[in-house]
Amino acid sequence: MPPVPISPIKVGHIDDVQELRKTKPRTIPQRFVRDMTERPTLTTPLPPPYSDMPVIDFYKLSKGNKEEVLTELFNLATACEEWGFFQVINHEIDLNLLESIENLSREFFMLPLEEKQKYPMAPGTVQGYGQAFVFSEDQKLDWCNMFALGIEPQYVRNPNLWPKKPEKFSETVEEYSGEIRKLCYNLLTYIALGLGLKGDEFEKMFGISVQAVRMNYYPPCSRPDLVLGLSPHSDGSALTVLQQAKGGPVGLQILKDNTWVPIQPIPNALVINIGDTIEVLTNGKYRSVEHRAVAHEEKDRLSIVTFFAPSYEVELGPMPEFVDENHPCKYKRYSHGEYSKHYVTNKLQGKKTLDFAKIQTKNKN
């Protein structure tokens, strides 16, 4: 993970939302109450086409006949370009493993607070238990508890933050992360082919890819109309893989055509989204999409998120295949490590973090 900030960050008192729910179930502290412009509109899922996030059949991509492969490649390219999000079915990851990581993540969040606090997320960092992306005492907080770990390469790990309880948690995270890593490499192969590139283009470019996992737990909230489970943001990764625990309410919303669209999860599917890195590499052809999470009045929600990105040593910028007279270069070249550091030392604020990479153009009057 990017280095710890040099100067101390004052974040003020941060209530643990699970404890708050236990002791003061009707109370919403002011730090969680969003300004009027940020408050979510809690609607039932929208009718098609907005609720129809594309679905990609991985089996057809990888083992289908020629016609199925071509059709699914086209569907994948369309999903990346028009949505920036898609759900993957038949992804070949053992469903028992998905169930295990779900159950163990929930068990972790149900541990006593003092046990979870043995693995604290220090202010300005993104590993451990707590709230990430908090940098000031007056910043609005998300209605969420997080637990995050660096996975690959080995040097990003902080062994002190890998929990002893629940039993088998760490080894299950290892196994799960290995399977998700394989899926990410495979998806990048098909994304590259859909862009007219060689299948191994991204894998070669990325070096030893960086990978992290984060579990998000959203307790019920007596006033879900006042809070956000997770602030609007795009991801700094190349790809993000989201597993939504079974039985939870609809919580993910993505910004499509300036409308917050609730996404109904498909059982056993994984939600994939394009991160800022792919937007830069394709010069904006595939865009990272803002998304957020909302809370629910009666039900809790658990999600497990994997972030997959290039090595910190890699220099990134638009690939020449996506720059021409009609598509001028929109982003500068930069070190991915620099961008990652910039990303984790700023609060989640839509796509503002990507301004780091944009070439500023002067307005012509």
C-alpha positions as CSV (number, residue, x, y, z in Angstrom):
1,M,0.0,0.0,0.0
2,P,1.2,3.6,-0.5
3,P,3.2,5.0,2.4
4,V,1.8,6.3,5.7
5,P,1.5,10.1,5.7
6,I,4.4,12.0,7.4
7,S,2.3,14.6,9.2
8,P,-0.4,13.4,11.7
9,I,-3.9,13.8,10.6
10,K,-6.6,15.0,13.0
11,V,-9.9,13.2,12.3
12,G,-11.8,13.9,15.5
13,H,-14.1,11.4,17.2
14,I,-15.4,8.7,14.8
15,D,-18.4,6.7,16.1
16,D,-18.3,3.0,15.3
17,V,-21.7,2.6,13.4
18,Q,-22.3,-0.9,14.7
19,E,-21.9,0.2,18.3
20,L,-24.0,3.3,17.6
21,R,-26.7,1.0,16.3
22,K,-26.5,-1.1,19.4
23,T,-26.6,1.6,22.0
24,K,-28.5,4.5,20.4
25,P,-30.5,2.9,17.5
26,R,-32.5,6.1,16.7
27,T,-29.5,8.5,16.9
28,I,-27.7,9.8,13.9
29,P,-24.7,12.0,15.0
30,Q,-24.4,15.2,13.0
31,R,-21.1,14.0,11.4
32,F,-23.1,11.3,9.5
33,V,-25.9,13.7,8.4
34,R,-25.3,14.7,4.8
35,D,-25.9,18.1,3.3
36,M,-29.2,18.4,1.4
37,T,-27.5,18.1,-2.0
38,E,-25.7,14.9,-1.0
39,R,-28.6,13.0,0.5
40,P,-29.8,9.9,-1.3
41,T,-33.1,9.5,-2.9
42,L,-34.3,6.1,-1.7
43,T,-36.2,4.6,-4.6
44,T,-37.2,1.1,-5.7
45,P,-35.0,-0.2,-8.5
46,L,-35.7,1.7,-11.7
47,P,-37.4,0.1,-14.7
48,P,-35.3,-1.0,-17.7
49,P,-33.1,0.1,-19.3
50,Y,-31.6,1.7,-16.2
51,S,-31.9,-1.4,-14.0
52,D,-30.4,-3.7,-16.8
53,M,-26.7,-3.5,-15.9
54,P,-25.0,-5.7,-18.6
55,V,-24.4,-9.4,-17.7
56,I,-21.4,-11.2,-19.1
57,D,-21.3,-15.0,-19.3
58,F,-17.6,-15.8,-18.5
59,Y,-18.1,-19.4,-19.6
60,K,-19.1,-18.3,-23.1
61,L,-16.1,-16.0,-23.3
62,S,-13.6,-18.6,-22.2
63,K,-15.1,-21.9,-23.5
64,G,-17.9,-21.0,-25.9
65,N,-17.9,-21.7,-29.6
66,K,-16.6,-19.1,-32.0
67,E,-19.9,-17.3,-32.4
68,E,-20.5,-17.3,-28.6
69,V,-17.1,-15.9,-27.9
70,L,-17.5,-13.1,-30.5
71,T,-20.9,-12.2,-29.2
72,E,-19.8,-12.1,-25.6
73,L,-16.6,-10.1,-26.6
74,F,-18.9,-7.5,-28.2
75,N,-21.2,-7.5,-25.2
76,L,-18.2,-7.0,-22.9
77,A,-16.9,-4.1,-25.0
78,T,-20.3,-2.5,-25.1
79,A,-20.7,-2.9,-21.3
80,C,-17.3,-1.2,-20.7
81,E,-18.0,1.7,-23.0
82,E,-21.6,2.4,-22.2
83,W,-21.8,1.4,-18.5
84,G,-18.3,1.0,-17.0
85,F,-20.0,-1.7,-14.9
86,F,-21.2,-5.3,-15.6
87,Q,-22.1,-8.4,-13.7
88,V,-20.2,-11.7,-14.4
89,I,-22.0,-15.0,-14.2
90,N,-20.4,-18.5,-14.6
91,H,-17.1,-17.0,-13.4
92,E,-15.7,-20.4,-12.4
93,I,-15.0,-19.4,-8.8
94,D,-16.2,-22.1,-6.4
95,L,-19.5,-20.9,-4.8
96,N,-18.5,-22.6,-1.5
97,L,-15.5,-20.2,-1.4
98,L,-17.7,-17.2,-2.0
99,E,-20.0,-18.4,0.8
100,S,-17.0,-18.9,3.1
101,I,-15.5,-15.5,2.6
102,E,-19.0,-14.0,3.1
103,N,-19.5,-15.9,6.4
104,L,-16.1,-15.2,7.8
105,S,-16.3,-11.5,6.9
106,R,-19.6,-11.3,8.7
107,E,-18.1,-13.2,11.7
108,F,-15.3,-10.6,11.8
109,F,-17.7,-7.7,11.9
110,M,-19.7,-9.4,14.7
111,L,-16.7,-9.7,16.9
112,P,-16.6,-7.4,20.0
113,L,-15.3,-3.9,19.2
114,E,-12.2,-4.4,21.4
115,E,-11.2,-7.4,19.2
116,K,-11.6,-5.5,16.0
117,Q,-9.8,-2.6,17.3
118,K,-6.6,-4.7,17.6
119,Y,-6.3,-4.0,13.8
120,P,-6.8,-0.3,13.6
121,M,-6.9,1.7,10.4
122,A,-4.5,4.6,11.1
123,P,-5.7,8.0,9.8
124,G,-4.5,8.5,6.3
125,T,-4.0,4.8,5.6
126,V,-6.2,2.2,3.9
127,Q,-5.5,-1.0,5.8
128,G,-7.1,-2.3,9.0
129,Y,-10.4,-1.8,10.7
130,G,-12.2,1.6,10.8
131,Q,-13.1,4.3,8.3
132,A,-10.9,5.2,5.3
133,F,-10.5,8.4,3.5
134,V,-11.1,10.6,6.6
135,F,-8.8,13.6,6.7
136,S,-10.4,16.3,8.9
137,E,-12.4,16.7,12.0
138,D,-15.4,18.2,10.3
139,Q,-15.6,15.7,7.3
140,K,-18.9,13.9,6.9
141,L,-18.6,10.2,7.7
142,D,-20.0,7.1,5.9
143,W,-22.5,4.8,7.6
144,C,-20.1,1.9,7.2
145,N,-17.4,-0.1,9.0
146,M,-14.5,-1.2,6.9
147,F,-11.8,-3.8,7.1
148,A,-9.1,-3.7,4.4
149,L,-5.9,-5.7,3.7
150,G,-3.1,-5.3,1.1
151,I,-2.7,-8.7,-0.7
152,E,-0.2,-8.5,-3.5
153,P,2.7,-8.0,-3.9
154,Q,3.9,-9.3,-0.6
155,Y,5.6,-6.1,0.5
156,V,2.2,-4.2,0.6
157,R,1.0,-6.5,3.4
158,N,1.0,-5.5,7.1
159,P,1.1,-8.8,8.9
160,N,0.0,-7.1,12.2
161,L,-3.4,-6.3,10.6
162,W,-4.2,-9.9,9.6
163,P,-6.7,-11.1,12.2
164,K,-6.3,-14.2,14.4
165,K,-10.1,-14.4,14.6
166,P,-12.3,-15.8,13.2
167,E,-10.5,-19.0,12.6
168,K,-9.4,-19.7,9.0
169,F,-10.1,-16.0,8.1
170,S,-6.6,-15.3,6.8
171,E,-6.2,-18.5,4.8
172,T,-9.7,-18.1,3.2
173,V,-8.7,-14.5,2.2
174,E,-5.6,-15.9,0.6
175,E,-7.5,-18.5,-1.4
176,Y,-10.2,-16.1,-2.3
177,S,-7.8,-13.4,-3.4
178,G,-5.9,-15.9,-5.6
179,E,-9.1,-16.9,-7.4
180,I,-10.2,-13.2,-7.9
181,R,-6.7,-12.4,-9.2
182,K,-7.0,-15.1,-11.9
183,L,-10.4,-13.7,-12.9
184,C,-9.0,-10.2,-13.2
185,Y,-6.2,-11.3,-15.5
186,N,-8.7,-13.2,-17.6
187,L,-11.1,-10.3,-17.8
188,L,-8.3,-8.0,-18.8
189,T,-7.4,-10.4,-21.6
190,Y,-10.9,-10.2,-23.0
191,I,-11.1,-6.4,-22.4
192,A,-7.9,-6.0,-24.4
193,L,-9.2,-8.2,-27.3
194,G,-12.4,-6.2,-27.3
195,L,-10.3,-3.0,-27.7
196,G,-8.4,-4.5,-30.7
197,L,-5.3,-5.1,-28.6
198,K,-3.2,-8.2,-28.0
199,G,-4.8,-10.3,-25.3
200,D,-1.7,-10.0,-23.0
201,E,-1.2,-6.3,-23.5
202,F,-2.4,-5.2,-20.0
203,E,-0.8,-8.2,-18.2
204,K,2.6,-7.3,-19.7
205,M,2.2,-3.6,-19.0
206,F,1.1,-4.0,-15.4
207,G,4.1,-5.9,-14.0
208,I,3.4,-7.5,-10.7
209,S,-0.1,-6.2,-10.2
210,V,-1.2,-4.7,-6.9
211,Q,-4.2,-6.2,-5.2
212,A,-6.1,-5.3,-2.1
213,V,-9.4,-6.5,-0.5
214,R,-11.9,-4.5,1.6
215,M,-14.9,-5.8,3.5
216,N,-17.7,-3.2,4.0
217,Y,-20.4,-3.7,6.6
218,Y,-23.4,-1.4,6.5
219,P,-25.6,-1.7,9.6
220,P,-29.3,-0.8,9.4
221,C,-29.9,3.0,9.9
222,S,-33.0,4.6,11.3
223,R,-32.7,7.5,8.9
224,P,-31.2,6.1,5.7
225,D,-32.4,9.2,3.8
226,L,-29.9,11.4,5.8
227,V,-26.8,9.3,5.4
228,L,-24.6,7.6,2.8
229,G,-23.2,4.1,3.3
230,L,-20.2,5.1,1.0
231,S,-19.5,8.5,-0.5
232,P,-19.7,8.8,-4.3
233,H,-16.4,8.0,-6.0
234,S,-14.7,6.2,-8.9
235,D,-12.0,3.6,-8.2
236,G,-8.3,4.2,-8.7
237,S,-7.8,0.6,-9.8
238,A,-7.8,-1.0,-13.2
239,L,-10.6,-3.3,-12.3
240,T,-12.7,-3.7,-9.2
241,V,-14.5,-6.9,-8.3
242,L,-17.5,-6.6,-5.9
243,Q,-19.2,-9.5,-4.1
244,Q,-22.4,-8.6,-2.5
245,A,-23.5,-10.9,0.4
246,K,-26.7,-12.9,-0.1
247,G,-29.9,-11.7,1.4
248,G,-28.8,-8.1,1.7
249,P,-30.8,-5.1,0.4
250,V,-30.0,-3.2,-2.8
251,G,-27.2,-0.8,-1.7
252,L,-25.0,-0.1,-4.8
253,Q,-26.0,2.8,-6.9
254,I,-24.1,4.0,-10.0
255,L,-24.3,7.3,-11.7
256,K,-25.6,6.8,-15.3
257,D,-26.8,9.8,-17.4
258,N,-26.8,11.9,-14.3
259,T,-29.2,9.6,-12.5
260,W,-28.3,7.4,-9.5
261,V,-29.3,3.9,-10.6
262,P,-29.8,1.2,-7.9
263,I,-28.3,-2.1,-9.1
264,Q,-30.1,-5.4,-8.2
265,P,-27.5,-8.1,-7.6
266,I,-27.8,-11.4,-9.4
267,P,-27.3,-14.4,-7.1
268,N,-23.7,-15.8,-7.3
269,A,-22.6,-13.1,-9.8
270,L,-19.7,-10.7,-9.3
271,V,-20.0,-7.0,-10.2
272,I,-17.0,-5.7,-12.1
273,N,-16.3,-2.0,-12.7
274,I,-13.7,-0.1,-14.8
275,G,-11.3,2.0,-12.7
276,D,-9.5,5.2,-13.4
277,T,-6.4,3.3,-14.7
278,I,-8.3,1.8,-17.6
279,E,-9.9,5.2,-18.3
280,V,-6.4,6.8,-18.6
281,L,-5.0,3.9,-20.7
282,T,-7.9,4.1,-23.2
283,N,-7.8,7.9,-23.3
284,G,-11.4,8.0,-22.0
285,K,-12.9,5.4,-24.4
286,Y,-13.8,3.3,-21.3
287,R,-14.6,5.6,-18.4
288,S,-14.5,4.9,-14.7
289,V,-18.0,5.5,-13.3
290,E,-19.0,7.2,-10.0
291,H,-20.8,4.9,-7.6
292,R,-22.0,5.0,-4.0
293,A,-23.7,2.9,-1.4
294,V,-26.9,3.7,0.5
295,A,-28.0,2.4,3.9
296,H,-31.3,0.5,4.7
297,E,-33.7,1.1,7.5
298,E,-34.1,-2.5,8.6
299,K,-31.5,-4.7,6.9
300,D,-27.7,-4.8,7.1
301,R,-25.5,-5.2,4.1
302,L,-22.1,-6.8,3.6
303,S,-19.9,-6.5,0.6
304,I,-16.4,-7.7,-0.3
305,V,-14.4,-5.6,-2.7
306,T,-11.2,-6.4,-4.5
307,F,-9.1,-3.7,-6.2
308,F,-6.7,-4.8,-8.9
309,A,-4.2,-2.4,-10.4
310,P,-0.7,-2.1,-12.0
311,S,2.5,-2.3,-10.1
312,Y,3.3,1.0,-8.4
313,E,6.5,1.2,-10.5
314,V,4.6,1.3,-13.8
315,E,4.3,4.6,-15.7
316,L,0.9,5.1,-17.2
317,G,-0.7,7.3,-19.8
318,P,-3.0,7.0,-22.8
319,M,-2.0,4.2,-25.2
320,P,-1.1,5.4,-28.7
321,E,-3.9,3.3,-30.2
322,F,-6.5,5.7,-28.6
323,V,-4.9,9.0,-29.5
324,D,-5.5,10.7,-32.9
325,E,-6.7,13.9,-34.4
326,N,-10.3,13.2,-33.3
327,H,-9.2,12.0,-29.9
328,P,-6.5,14.3,-28.5
329,C,-4.6,13.1,-25.5
330,K,-6.6,13.8,-22.3
331,Y,-4.2,12.6,-19.7
332,K,-0.5,13.1,-18.8
333,R,2.0,10.3,-18.2
334,Y,2.5,9.6,-14.5
335,S,3.8,6.9,-12.1
336,H,1.0,4.7,-10.8
337,G,2.5,4.8,-7.4
338,E,2.2,8.6,-7.4
339,Y,-1.4,8.3,-8.4
340,S,-2.2,5.7,-5.7
341,K,-0.6,7.9,-3.1
342,H,-2.7,10.8,-4.3
343,Y,-5.9,8.7,-4.3
344,V,-5.6,7.4,-0.7
345,T,-4.6,10.8,0.7
346,N,-7.8,12.5,-0.5
347,K,-11.4,12.1,0.5
348,L,-13.8,10.3,-1.8
349,Q,-15.3,13.0,-3.9
350,G,-16.8,11.8,-7.1
351,K,-14.2,11.7,-9.9
352,K,-12.2,14.6,-8.5
353,T,-9.1,12.5,-7.8
354,L,-8.7,11.8,-11.5
355,D,-8.0,15.6,-12.0
356,F,-4.4,14.5,-11.0
357,A,-4.0,12.8,-14.4
358,K,-5.9,15.2,-16.6
359,I,-4.2,17.5,-19.1
360,Q,-5.6,20.9,-18.3
361,T,-6.8,22.6,-21.5
362,K,-7.3,26.4,-21.7
363,N,-10.9,27.5,-22.6
364,K,-11.1,29.1,-26.0
365,N,-13.4,32.1,-26.1
